[in-house]
């Protein structure tokens, strides 16, 4: 059963953005714990084109955790991510390790406000939009902001890291 959306929570992501003076718009929505894809659920519940909604994925690149931010309808190209961070290869990170290092739960990992600063790469398709949506730090809560503001907040770079 879906829960009603709460008021915008004070998450590590929203607190970090506020501290940095970066404008964002909170978008809580009703989250269904049985949803197969958290990102596609966000796009559907918020009535958005999935190309504007991005998911945060963690990968292990030559032993170091790195963050890839890609459109929810696509997939992370691990070879492209490895190349973007100067690694030889990358594989999806262990979910428990991802949660420990970021301080967030799967489905609610934000690229902003993580416990440990990790190298972050945003798919360059984000630059096609005035604003994009990413997790705000919990399931059922996205934040909308300009792609370059997200890059500033997450100390991220842009590269072609998504595939269909």
Sine and cosine of phi, psi and omega as CSV:
sin_phi,cos_phi,sin_psi,cos_psi,sin_omega,cos_omega
0.00,0.00,0.69,-0.72,0.00,-1.00
-0.97,0.25,0.55,-0.84,0.09,-1.00
-1.00,-0.09,0.44,-0.90,0.11,-0.99
-0.95,0.32,0.58,-0.81,0.03,-1.00
-0.91,0.40,0.65,-0.76,0.05,-1.00
-1.00,0.06,0.14,-0.99,0.15,-0.99
-0.89,0.46,0.35,-0.94,-0.02,-1.00
-0.81,0.58,0.86,-0.52,-0.03,-1.00
-0.98,0.17,0.39,-0.92,0.14,-0.99
-1.00,0.02,1.00,-0.04,0.00,-1.00
-0.99,-0.16,0.23,-0.97,0.09,-1.00
-0.81,0.58,-0.56,0.83,0.01,-1.00
-0.92,0.40,-0.76,0.65,-0.04,-1.00
-0.93,0.37,-0.58,0.82,0.04,-1.00
-0.92,0.40,-0.65,0.76,0.02,-1.00
-0.91,0.42,-0.66,0.75,0.02,-1.00
-0.91,0.41,-0.68,0.74,0.02,-1.00
-0.89,0.46,-0.69,0.72,0.03,-1.00
-0.87,0.49,-0.59,0.80,-0.02,-1.00
-0.99,0.13,-0.11,0.99,-0.01,-1.00
0.95,0.32,0.46,0.89,-0.02,-1.00
-0.99,-0.11,0.81,-0.59,-0.01,-1.00
-0.95,0.32,0.68,-0.73,0.07,-1.00
-0.47,-0.88,0.34,-0.94,0.06,-1.00
-0.87,-0.49,0.82,-0.57,0.03,-1.00
-0.98,0.21,0.60,-0.80,0.01,-1.00
-0.69,-0.72,0.99,0.12,0.11,-0.99
-0.96,0.29,0.47,-0.88,0.05,-1.00
-0.50,-0.87,0.26,-0.96,0.01,-1.00
-0.96,0.28,0.88,-0.48,-0.01,-1.00
-0.99,-0.16,0.74,-0.67,0.07,-1.00
-0.98,-0.19,0.91,-0.41,-0.02,-1.00
-0.84,0.55,-0.33,0.94,0.00,-1.00
-1.00,0.01,0.03,1.00,-0.03,-1.00
-0.86,0.50,0.71,-0.71,-0.01,-1.00
-0.97,0.24,-0.51,0.86,-0.01,-1.00
-0.71,-0.71,0.91,-0.40,-0.02,-1.00
-0.89,0.47,-0.65,0.76,-0.03,-1.00
-0.92,0.38,-0.71,0.70,0.03,-1.00
-0.92,0.39,-0.53,0.85,0.08,-1.00
-0.89,0.46,-0.69,0.72,0.01,-1.00
-0.87,0.49,-0.72,0.70,0.00,-1.00
-0.87,0.50,-0.70,0.71,-0.01,-1.00
-0.91,0.42,-0.77,0.64,-0.06,-1.00
-0.91,0.41,-0.51,0.86,0.00,-1.00
-1.00,-0.06,-0.03,1.00,0.03,-1.00
0.92,0.39,0.65,0.76,-0.09,-1.00
-0.92,-0.38,0.41,-0.91,0.19,-0.98
-0.93,0.38,0.79,-0.61,-0.05,-1.00
-0.86,0.50,-0.34,0.94,0.02,-1.00
-0.93,0.38,-0.32,0.95,0.00,-1.00
-0.99,-0.11,-0.10,0.99,-0.03,-1.00
-0.96,-0.28,0.80,-0.60,-0.10,-1.00
-0.88,-0.47,0.59,-0.81,0.04,-1.00
-0.96,-0.29,0.46,-0.89,-0.02,-1.00
-0.96,-0.28,0.88,-0.47,-0.03,-1.00
-0.85,-0.52,0.58,-0.82,0.03,-1.00
-0.94,-0.35,0.65,-0.76,0.01,-1.00
-0.75,-0.66,0.39,-0.92,0.10,-1.00
-0.99,-0.17,0.92,-0.39,0.00,-1.00
-0.92,-0.38,0.96,-0.27,-0.03,-1.00
0.79,0.62,0.64,0.77,0.06,-1.00
1.00,-0.05,-0.18,0.98,0.01,-1.00
-0.95,-0.31,0.66,-0.75,0.08,-1.00
-0.96,0.27,0.69,-0.72,0.08,-1.00
-0.71,-0.70,0.38,-0.92,-0.05,-1.00
-0.93,-0.36,0.74,-0.67,0.12,-0.99
-0.89,-0.46,0.74,-0.67,0.00,-1.00
-0.89,-0.46,0.92,-0.39,-0.11,-0.99
-0.73,-0.69,0.36,-0.93,0.05,-1.00
-0.85,0.53,0.60,-0.80,-0.08,-1.00
-0.91,0.42,-0.42,0.91,-0.01,-1.00
-0.99,0.13,-0.16,0.99,-0.01,-1.00
-0.95,-0.33,-0.20,-0.98,0.02,-1.00
-0.79,-0.62,0.36,-0.93,0.06,-1.00
-0.99,0.16,0.81,-0.58,0.08,-1.00
-1.00,0.07,0.98,-0.20,-0.10,-1.00
-0.89,0.45,-0.58,0.81,0.03,-1.00
-0.91,0.41,-0.68,0.74,0.01,-1.00
-0.92,0.39,-0.61,0.79,0.04,-1.00
-0.90,0.43,-0.71,0.70,0.02,-1.00
-0.84,0.54,-0.72,0.70,0.00,-1.00
-0.88,0.47,-0.66,0.75,-0.04,-1.00
-0.90,0.44,-0.47,0.88,-0.01,-1.00
-0.97,-0.26,0.13,0.99,0.05,-1.00
0.97,0.24,0.45,0.89,0.02,-1.00
-0.97,-0.24,0.31,-0.95,0.03,-1.00
-0.98,0.20,-0.64,0.77,0.00,-1.00
-0.46,-0.89,0.31,-0.95,0.03,-1.00
-0.62,-0.78,0.50,-0.86,0.07,-1.00
-0.65,-0.76,0.41,-0.91,0.02,-1.00
-0.85,0.52,0.64,-0.77,-0.03,-1.00
-0.97,0.25,0.43,-0.90,0.12,-0.99
-0.88,0.48,0.79,-0.61,-0.04,-1.00
-0.83,0.56,-0.65,0.76,0.00,-1.00
-0.91,0.42,-0.64,0.77,0.04,-1.00
-0.91,0.42,-0.65,0.76,0.03,-1.00
-0.87,0.49,-0.69,0.72,0.01,-1.00
-0.91,0.41,-0.68,0.73,0.00,-1.00
-0.88,0.47,-0.72,0.70,-0.09,-1.00
-0.96,0.28,-0.52,0.85,-0.05,-1.00
-1.00,-0.04,-0.47,0.88,-0.09,-1.00
0.99,0.11,0.12,0.99,0.00,-1.00
-0.89,-0.45,0.31,-0.95,0.09,-1.00
-1.00,-0.07,0.45,-0.89,0.05,-1.00
-0.81,0.58,0.64,-0.77,-0.06,-1.00
1.00,0.05,-0.13,0.99,0.02,-1.00
-0.69,-0.72,0.27,0.96,-0.01,-1.00
-0.97,0.24,0.86,-0.51,0.05,-1.00
-0.99,-0.13,0.52,-0.85,0.10,-1.00
-0.97,0.26,-0.10,0.99,-0.04,-1.00
-0.90,-0.43,0.61,-0.80,0.11,-0.99
0.97,0.23,0.43,0.90,0.01,-1.00
-0.96,0.28,0.44,-0.90,-0.01,-1.00
-0.87,0.49,-0.62,0.79,-0.03,-1.00
-0.85,-0.53,0.77,-0.64,0.02,-1.00
-0.93,0.38,0.85,-0.53,-0.02,-1.00
-0.87,-0.50,0.52,-0.85,0.11,-0.99
-0.84,0.54,0.74,-0.68,-0.08,-1.00
-0.76,-0.65,0.71,-0.70,0.04,-1.00
-0.80,-0.61,0.76,-0.65,0.02,-1.00
-0.96,-0.27,0.71,-0.70,0.04,-1.00
-0.87,0.49,0.69,-0.72,-0.08,-1.00
-0.88,0.47,-0.28,0.96,0.05,-1.00
-0.89,0.45,-0.33,0.94,0.04,-1.00
-0.87,0.49,-0.50,0.86,-0.05,-1.00
-0.95,0.32,-0.16,0.99,0.05,-1.00
-0.98,0.22,-0.17,0.99,-0.09,-1.00
-0.88,-0.48,0.55,-0.83,0.08,-1.00
-0.91,0.41,-0.67,0.74,0.06,-1.00
-0.69,-0.73,0.44,-0.90,0.09,-1.00
-0.76,-0.65,0.18,-0.98,-0.01,-1.00
-0.88,-0.48,0.73,-0.69,0.09,-1.00
-0.70,-0.71,0.25,-0.97,0.03,-1.00
-0.86,0.51,0.67,-0.75,0.04,-1.00
-1.00,-0.03,0.09,1.00,0.08,-1.00
0.91,-0.40,0.10,0.99,0.14,-0.99
-0.35,-0.94,0.36,-0.93,0.04,-1.00
-0.91,0.42,0.67,-0.74,0.00,-1.00
0.99,0.11,0.33,0.94,-0.01,-1.00
-0.49,-0.87,0.92,-0.38,0.07,-1.00
-0.92,-0.39,0.36,-0.93,0.10,-0.99
-0.84,-0.54,0.58,-0.81,0.01,-1.00
-0.95,-0.32,0.76,-0.65,0.04,-1.00
-0.37,-0.93,0.24,-0.97,0.03,-1.00
-0.94,0.35,0.62,-0.79,-0.01,-1.00
-0.82,0.57,-0.66,0.75,-0.01,-1.00
-0.93,0.36,-0.50,0.86,0.09,-1.00
-0.93,0.36,-0.62,0.78,0.08,-1.00
-0.88,0.47,-0.70,0.72,0.00,-1.00
-0.88,0.48,-0.64,0.77,0.02,-1.00
-0.90,0.44,-0.73,0.68,-0.04,-1.00
-0.90,0.43,-0.57,0.82,-0.06,-1.00
-0.98,-0.19,0.09,1.00,-0.09,-1.00
0.76,0.64,0.73,0.68,-0.12,-0.99
-0.98,-0.21,0.30,-0.95,0.13,-0.99
-0.90,-0.43,0.18,-0.98,0.06,-1.00
-0.93,-0.38,0.63,-0.78,0.04,-1.00
-0.32,-0.95,0.34,-0.94,0.05,-1.00
-0.98,0.19,1.00,-0.01,-0.09,-1.00
-0.90,-0.43,0.10,0.99,-0.01,-1.00
-0.96,-0.28,0.50,-0.87,0.14,-0.99
-0.71,-0.70,0.35,-0.94,-0.07,-1.00
-0.96,0.29,0.00,0.00,0.00,0.00
